[in-house]
Each structure stands twice: as C-alpha cells, then as structure tokens.
C-alpha cells in the first residue's frame, strides 16, 4: 500500500470541545440515504409482524455506526460506485439480528431507551425475525456477486456467533481473565466492525495491504467501542445510556471493570464479587457496592484507558491512506467513540 511505511502518527487529540460524529455524518450523508432506502425496502414482508418487529429496533435511534463505516471507508478508498450501499445494509441487518437475539438471551427490558423487541413482541417472534434479517443480509451479499465479500461477511457472522456463545459460557465465571474477555469482544463486537470497513476496500479493488489496514481500523475501533460500553454500564444512568444501569452486573457478565476490580480487590472484596457474579448479590444496594468498589480501584478509568489504546491503534492503521476529509472524519469518529459517556 502506498505510504504504508511511514513515521506519521495521528494522535488522539486533546480538544477544547468534545470530538463529534458530525464530520462522519457529513461525509456519509448521501451514501447513508441510499443505504437507508435499501434497509427500508428489504425489511419488508407480506407477514406484517416482520416489518413491525424489525422496524421497532431499526427505527429505534441507533447511530448505524457499522454501515456508516462501510460508506466512510469507501470514500477513503475513492470508490465511485454504489455496490457498497447494499453491502452496508447487509452489515446493518447482521448487527440488528444479533441485537434481537442478544435481547432474548439476556432477557433485556430496554434497547436504545425503549422497550426491547422481546418485551413487546415476545421471545419466539424476536428470534425468528432476527433469523429473517440474517437471511436478508445474505441475499444482499449474494446479489453483490463477489465471493470475496461473501467470504468476509459470512466469516464475520460465524465469528460473532462464536463470540456470543463464548460470552455465554463465561457468564458467572469469576475466573474469566482480561485476555479471555478481549478475545470475546474481539469476536462478538469487533469482527463486524472489521468486516464493515474491509469490504469497502474489496469493492474499490484496493490492495491486500489496504484491505488489512481497514480491517485493523475496524477491529481496533470495535474493541475500543465495546470497552467504553463496559465502562458506561458502571458509569451512567439508564436515562442517558438507553439501557438499565447495572444490566451487566445482574446478568453476571464478566466485563473488564469487574475483572479489574476483582484482580485489584482485597480478600473481602473478592468474596463479594464471587457472590455477586454467581447471582447471589443482585439487589440495588449490591449494585451500589459494586460501583463503589469499581470506583475505589479506578476500574472505569482503567477500562477507558485500554479503550484509548485500541483507539490509537485504529487511527494509526489508516495513516497510509491520503489525508483529507475522509481520513479526518474516520479518525475523529474513533475519538468520539472513546470519549462518549452514553
């Protein structure tokens, strides 16, 4: 890749104002209009329950970060066609399907600040509509006609499923290590970010090195994004984050703040964590104590610091691409992801 060997570094910047998604939104506005048209068209069905349930989540106010990354990466690659619009829609359908399935597995009450689909429509319908959206995603991939694109997105779908199962088996296991947890989120979250950006290089007929660079951008951004989500669960109110505060705690999920608090805690604190993660300490006062311990050992700050590490790796991965609006917007999107509080 031209410029791949460079001493240039784009640092996470100290700003007078908070980083914003505005440059990314401006960069991708036209493309995302086309992507949204595809999403709206392909979520339709003669079975009324399908568009009703799918629309409950798809129209629920998410930023559509993953398809936006496909559009932005295409801009970065100088791609002039429109193949990536359908593929970005496929990425969003894969993501939405996983969210629907996750809410059933987790028994979630809220998603993006409103009742989760499983609460409104029931678990069976939610699972089946998630399956429908997966099939729509694969229809869009096949229509594109590229076996390479199909391989990248189908492999990502497989990895995501493995990551979800891995997280399920790690649930309520206090011995889960930081290394294992990073492996889990590398699969369940980062794999789709990586695929979303990489496929743009494929449709733009860029080199393998450029494909790998965009894969690294997406993968590291995805890890950073999930780590910030983990921090937020112990650092914000439900009204801000659109989810129940302490969901991860009550579900016995070993996220990084808990892993760090357990590792840094006293014998008495470790006993609390053992009981909490096993499901014996799930009341509001237990959550308050968990937050106090996490704050005592600065575990939210440590989690955010690790997120910044992966964010810097994401930004570094695109230094070989031409400077300009697209690269700047993608770099600031990373900064936004790690600075957010909800």
C-alpha positions as CSV (number, residue, x, y, z in Angstrom):
1,X,0.0,0.0,0.0
2,X,1.4,3.4,-0.9
3,X,2.5,5.2,2.1
4,X,2.2,2.1,4.4
5,X,5.7,2.5,5.7
6,X,5.5,5.9,7.3
7,X,6.6,7.6,10.5
8,X,3.4,9.6,10.5
9,X,1.2,9.3,13.6
10,X,-2.3,10.7,14.0
11,X,-2.6,11.1,17.8
12,X,-5.7,11.1,19.8
13,X,-6.0,14.8,20.3
14,X,-6.8,17.0,23.3
15,X,-9.7,19.1,22.2
16,X,-11.2,22.3,23.5
17,X,-14.5,20.7,22.5
18,X,-15.6,17.1,22.6
19,X,-15.0,15.1,19.4
20,X,-18.0,14.7,17.3
21,X,-19.6,12.4,14.8
22,X,-20.6,15.4,12.7
23,X,-17.7,15.1,10.2
24,X,-18.5,11.4,9.7
25,X,-22.2,12.2,9.3
26,X,-21.5,14.9,6.7
27,X,-19.1,12.6,4.9
28,X,-21.6,9.7,4.6
29,X,-24.9,11.6,4.4
30,X,-25.6,10.9,0.7
31,X,-24.4,7.3,0.9
32,X,-26.4,6.6,4.1
33,X,-29.6,7.9,2.4
34,X,-29.1,5.2,-0.2
35,X,-28.3,2.6,2.5
36,X,-31.4,3.5,4.5
37,X,-33.5,3.1,1.4
38,X,-32.2,-0.4,0.9
39,X,-32.8,-1.2,4.6
40,X,-36.4,0.1,4.5
41,X,-37.1,-1.9,1.3
42,X,-35.5,-5.2,2.4
43,X,-37.0,-5.3,5.8
44,X,-40.5,-5.5,4.2
45,X,-42.5,-8.8,4.1
46,X,-46.0,-9.9,3.4
47,X,-46.1,-11.1,7.0
48,X,-46.9,-7.9,8.9
49,X,-45.2,-8.9,12.1
50,X,-41.8,-9.0,10.4
51,X,-41.6,-5.3,9.4
52,X,-43.3,-4.3,12.6
53,X,-40.8,-6.0,14.8
54,X,-37.8,-5.2,12.7
55,X,-38.8,-1.6,12.4
56,X,-39.2,-1.4,16.2
57,X,-35.4,-1.8,16.5
58,X,-34.1,-0.5,13.2
59,X,-36.0,2.8,13.7
60,X,-35.1,3.0,17.3
61,X,-32.5,5.7,17.1
62,X,-29.2,3.9,16.7
63,X,-26.3,5.7,15.0
64,X,-25.9,2.9,12.4
65,X,-22.2,3.1,13.0
66,X,-21.3,-0.1,11.2
67,X,-22.9,0.7,7.8
68,X,-21.6,4.2,8.2
69,X,-18.1,2.9,8.4
70,X,-18.6,0.9,5.2
71,X,-19.7,4.2,3.5
72,X,-16.8,6.2,5.0
73,X,-14.2,3.5,4.1
74,X,-15.5,3.6,0.5
75,X,-14.9,7.3,0.5
76,X,-11.4,6.8,1.9
77,X,-10.7,4.4,-0.9
78,X,-12.0,6.8,-3.6
79,X,-14.7,4.4,-4.7
80,X,-17.1,5.9,-7.2
81,X,-19.7,3.1,-7.5
82,X,-22.7,2.1,-5.4
83,X,-22.1,-1.6,-4.6
84,X,-21.3,-0.7,-1.0
85,X,-24.8,0.6,-0.3
86,X,-26.4,-2.9,-0.4
87,X,-23.4,-4.3,1.5
88,X,-23.7,-1.7,4.2
89,X,-27.4,-2.6,4.5
90,X,-26.3,-6.2,4.9
91,X,-23.9,-5.2,7.7
92,X,-26.8,-3.4,9.5
93,X,-29.1,-6.4,9.1
94,X,-26.4,-8.7,10.6
95,X,-26.0,-6.3,13.5
96,X,-29.7,-5.9,14.1
97,X,-30.2,-9.7,14.0
98,X,-27.6,-10.1,16.7
99,X,-29.2,-7.4,18.9
100,X,-32.6,-9.1,18.6
101,X,-31.1,-12.5,19.6
102,X,-29.0,-10.9,22.4
103,X,-32.0,-9.3,24.0
104,X,-33.7,-12.7,24.1
105,X,-30.7,-14.4,25.6
106,X,-30.1,-11.6,28.2
107,X,-33.8,-11.1,29.0
108,X,-33.3,-7.3,28.3
109,X,-36.1,-4.9,29.1
110,X,-34.7,-1.9,27.3
111,X,-32.9,-1.3,24.0
112,X,-32.0,2.3,22.9
113,X,-34.1,3.8,25.6
114,X,-37.4,2.0,24.8
115,X,-38.9,-1.4,25.5
116,X,-36.8,-4.2,23.8
117,X,-38.5,-6.1,21.0
118,X,-38.7,-9.3,23.1
119,X,-40.8,-7.4,25.7
120,X,-43.2,-6.0,23.1
121,X,-43.4,-9.0,20.7
122,X,-42.3,-12.0,22.8
123,X,-39.2,-14.1,22.5
124,X,-40.2,-16.5,19.7
125,X,-41.1,-13.7,17.3
126,X,-38.0,-11.8,18.2
127,X,-35.7,-14.8,17.5
128,X,-37.5,-15.6,14.2
129,X,-37.4,-12.0,12.9
130,X,-33.7,-12.0,13.8
131,X,-33.3,-15.0,11.6
132,X,-35.2,-13.3,8.8
133,X,-32.8,-10.3,8.9
134,X,-29.8,-12.7,8.7
135,X,-31.3,-14.2,5.5
136,X,-31.9,-10.7,4.1
137,X,-28.3,-9.9,4.8
138,X,-27.1,-13.0,2.9
139,X,-29.5,-12.2,0.0
140,X,-27.8,-8.8,-0.4
141,X,-24.3,-10.4,-0.2
142,X,-25.2,-12.9,-3.0
143,X,-26.7,-10.2,-5.1
144,X,-23.4,-8.3,-5.0
145,X,-21.7,-11.3,-6.7
146,X,-18.3,-11.1,-5.0
147,X,-17.2,-14.3,-3.4
148,X,-14.6,-12.4,-1.5
149,X,-17.2,-10.1,0.0
150,X,-19.4,-13.1,0.8
151,X,-16.4,-14.8,2.5
152,X,-15.6,-11.8,4.6
153,X,-19.1,-11.1,5.8
154,X,-20.1,-14.8,6.3
155,X,-16.9,-15.4,8.3
156,X,-17.7,-12.4,10.4
157,X,-21.2,-13.7,11.1
158,X,-19.7,-17.1,12.2
159,X,-17.2,-15.4,14.4
160,X,-19.9,-13.2,16.0
161,X,-21.9,-16.3,16.8
162,X,-18.9,-18.0,18.4
163,X,-18.2,-14.9,20.4
164,X,-21.7,-14.8,21.7
165,X,-21.5,-18.4,22.8
166,X,-18.1,-17.8,24.3
167,X,-19.5,-14.9,26.4
168,X,-22.5,-17.1,27.4
169,X,-20.1,-19.8,28.7
170,X,-18.0,-17.2,30.5
171,X,-21.1,-15.7,32.2
172,X,-20.9,-16.0,36.0
173,X,-17.4,-17.3,35.9
174,X,-15.3,-15.1,38.1
175,X,-12.1,-16.6,36.9
176,X,-12.5,-15.0,33.4
177,X,-9.3,-13.3,32.5
178,X,-8.7,-10.0,30.8
179,X,-7.1,-11.8,27.9
180,X,-10.1,-14.1,27.5
181,X,-12.5,-11.2,27.7
182,X,-10.7,-9.3,25.0
183,X,-10.9,-12.4,22.9
184,X,-14.7,-12.5,23.4
185,X,-15.3,-8.9,22.4
186,X,-12.9,-9.2,19.5
187,X,-15.3,-11.8,18.2
188,X,-18.8,-10.6,19.2
189,X,-18.2,-6.9,18.6
190,X,-15.0,-6.1,16.7
191,X,-15.5,-8.8,13.9
192,X,-18.4,-6.9,12.3
193,X,-16.6,-3.5,12.6
194,X,-13.6,-5.1,10.8
195,X,-15.7,-6.7,8.1
196,X,-17.7,-3.5,7.6
197,X,-14.6,-1.5,6.8
198,X,-12.7,-4.2,4.9
199,X,-15.4,-4.8,2.3
200,X,-15.1,-1.2,1.1
201,X,-11.6,-1.9,0.1
202,X,-12.7,-5.0,-1.8
203,X,-15.4,-3.3,-3.8
204,X,-12.9,-0.5,-4.5
205,X,-10.4,-3.1,-5.8
206,X,-7.7,-2.0,-3.4
207,X,-4.6,-4.0,-2.4
208,X,-4.5,-6.7,0.2
209,X,-2.4,-4.3,2.4
210,X,-5.2,-1.7,2.2
211,X,-7.8,-4.3,3.0
212,X,-5.8,-5.3,6.0
213,X,-5.4,-1.7,7.1
214,X,-9.1,-1.1,7.0
215,X,-9.7,-4.4,8.8
216,X,-7.3,-3.3,11.6
217,X,-9.1,0.1,11.8
218,X,-12.5,-1.5,12.2
219,X,-11.3,-4.3,14.6
220,X,-9.5,-1.9,17.0
221,X,-12.3,0.6,16.9
222,X,-14.8,-2.2,17.7
223,X,-12.8,-3.3,20.7
224,X,-12.5,0.3,21.9
225,X,-16.2,0.8,21.4
226,X,-17.1,-2.3,23.4
227,X,-14.7,-1.4,26.2
228,X,-16.4,2.0,26.5
229,X,-19.8,0.3,26.6
230,X,-18.5,-1.8,29.5
231,X,-17.3,1.3,31.4
232,X,-20.6,3.1,30.8
233,X,-22.6,0.3,32.4
234,X,-20.9,1.3,35.7
235,X,-20.7,5.0,35.0
236,X,-24.0,6.3,33.7
237,X,-27.8,6.4,34.3
238,X,-30.3,4.4,32.3
239,X,-31.9,7.6,31.1
240,X,-28.5,8.5,29.4
241,X,-27.5,5.2,28.1
242,X,-30.8,3.8,27.0
243,X,-30.4,0.6,29.0
244,X,-30.9,-0.5,32.6
245,X,-28.0,0.6,34.7
246,X,-26.3,-2.5,36.0
247,X,-27.6,-4.9,33.4
248,X,-24.1,-6.5,33.0
249,X,-23.8,-6.8,36.8
250,X,-27.2,-8.5,37.4
251,X,-26.6,-10.9,34.4
252,X,-23.2,-11.9,35.9
253,X,-21.2,-10.7,32.9
254,X,-17.5,-10.6,33.4
255,X,-16.7,-7.3,31.7
256,X,-13.4,-5.5,32.1
257,X,-14.4,-3.2,35.0
258,X,-15.4,-6.3,37.1
259,X,-12.3,-8.3,36.0
260,X,-10.1,-5.4,37.1
261,X,-12.0,-4.8,40.4
262,X,-11.7,-8.5,41.3
263,X,-8.0,-8.6,40.4
264,X,-7.3,-5.4,42.5
265,X,-9.6,-6.2,45.4
266,X,-9.0,-7.4,48.9
267,X,-10.0,-10.8,50.1
268,X,-13.3,-9.4,51.4
269,X,-14.0,-7.6,48.2
270,X,-13.2,-10.7,46.2
271,X,-15.7,-12.6,48.3
272,X,-18.4,-10.0,47.4
273,X,-17.6,-10.3,43.7
274,X,-17.7,-14.1,43.8
275,X,-21.2,-14.0,45.3
276,X,-22.4,-11.2,43.0
277,X,-21.2,-12.8,39.8
278,X,-22.7,-16.2,41.0
279,X,-26.1,-14.4,41.2
280,X,-26.4,-14.1,45.0
281,X,-25.9,-10.4,45.3
282,X,-28.1,-8.6,42.7
283,X,-30.1,-6.0,44.7
284,X,-29.8,-2.3,44.2
285,X,-27.6,-2.0,47.3
286,X,-25.3,-4.7,45.8
287,X,-25.0,-2.8,42.6
288,X,-24.2,0.4,44.5
289,X,-21.5,-1.5,46.4
290,X,-20.1,-2.9,43.1
291,X,-19.9,0.6,41.7
292,X,-18.2,1.8,44.8
293,X,-15.6,-0.9,44.6
294,X,-15.1,-0.2,40.9
295,X,-14.6,3.5,41.6
296,X,-12.3,2.7,44.6
297,X,-9.9,0.8,42.3
298,X,-10.3,3.2,39.3
299,X,-11.5,0.4,37.1
300,X,-13.7,2.6,34.9
301,X,-10.8,4.9,34.2
302,X,-8.5,1.8,33.5
303,X,-11.1,0.4,31.1
304,X,-11.3,3.7,29.3
305,X,-7.5,3.9,29.1
306,X,-7.4,0.5,27.5
307,X,-10.1,1.7,25.1
308,X,-7.9,4.6,24.2
309,X,-5.0,2.2,23.5
310,X,-7.1,0.3,20.9
311,X,-8.5,3.6,19.5
312,X,-4.9,4.8,18.8
313,X,-4.2,1.6,17.0
314,X,-7.3,2.1,14.9
315,X,-6.2,5.6,13.9
316,X,-2.7,4.5,13.3
317,X,-3.9,1.9,10.8
318,X,-5.2,4.4,8.3
319,X,-2.2,6.7,8.1
320,X,-1.2,5.2,4.8
321,X,-4.3,6.5,3.1
322,X,-4.4,10.0,1.6
323,X,-5.0,12.8,4.1
324,X,-8.3,14.7,3.7
325,X,-11.9,14.8,4.7
326,X,-12.5,11.0,4.8
327,X,-9.4,10.2,6.9
328,X,-10.0,13.0,9.2
329,X,-13.7,12.1,9.7
330,X,-12.7,8.4,10.4
331,X,-10.1,9.5,12.9
332,X,-12.5,11.8,14.7
333,X,-15.1,9.1,14.8
334,X,-12.7,6.9,16.8
335,X,-12.1,9.8,19.2
336,X,-15.9,10.2,19.6
337,X,-16.3,6.5,20.3
338,X,-13.9,6.6,23.2
339,X,-15.0,9.9,24.6
340,X,-18.7,9.2,24.8
341,X,-20.5,8.9,28.1
342,X,-23.6,7.1,26.9
